[in-house]
Amino acid sequence: MRVLMVEDDLILGESLKDYLESNGVEINWLKDDRKLDEAILMSEYDVIVLDLMLKYNKGEDILKQLRDKGIKTPILIMTAKNRIEDKEVCFELGADDYLSKPFNPKELLLRIKALSKRLHAPDIEKIGDVEIDLERQVILKNGQEVKISKTAWNLLKLLLKRRGEVVPTEVILNYVWPDKAVGDEIVRQYIKELRKILPEDSIETHKGIGYRLK
């Protein structure tokens, strides 16, 4: 699970990053909210954790901008603002959850897991004669189970999340191979693996840009 955390409190941010990483969550901690667009463009996230009181921009404005741009990633507001009016504004702007400071880090972890699980509903995707069970990680083609590599599965999951969109190769590399220096050729290799099981022409190649799952 990959989480983008926008938090300019260095002490809190460091402690939350350490805790979440120790529980298997990959964290991109953004201390400067002005770099948010770049962070969103460069990778794909399961959950965004957003503080409201930031150094350069209001969290409420960032929340609105993300939703106006069509970003569907679940957003958890993490803030010292605890009035019901503040919560109402954020939920109306498109927040999925709201956690008031101070809080137990385990509660943040539980809420992130719940939002991530909600993101992947519905659990069954269909592409022609191929049925993909996201929760069980099972692929059926004409009723028969098909096995693919773990890496190909992660790539398929990303394409399903962004189905209908052209996913840039750079985003794919950062999502599937976050800690490895690999190039375009390896993406083509695993796209080829997926094309063997999916209906013909399901995956479009946009040369020099990326790939689109129809």
ABEGO torsion letter per residue (X at the ends): XBBBBBBABAAAAAAAAAAAAAAGBBBBBBABAAAAAAAAAABBBABBBBBABBAABBAAAAAAAAAAAGBABBBBBBBABABAAAAAAAAAAGBABBBBOBBBAAAAAAAAAAAAAAAAOBABBBBEABBBBAAAGBBBBGGBBBBBBAAAAAAAAAAAAABGBBBBAAAAAAAABAABBBBAAAAAAAAAAAAAABBBGABBBBBGAEBBBX
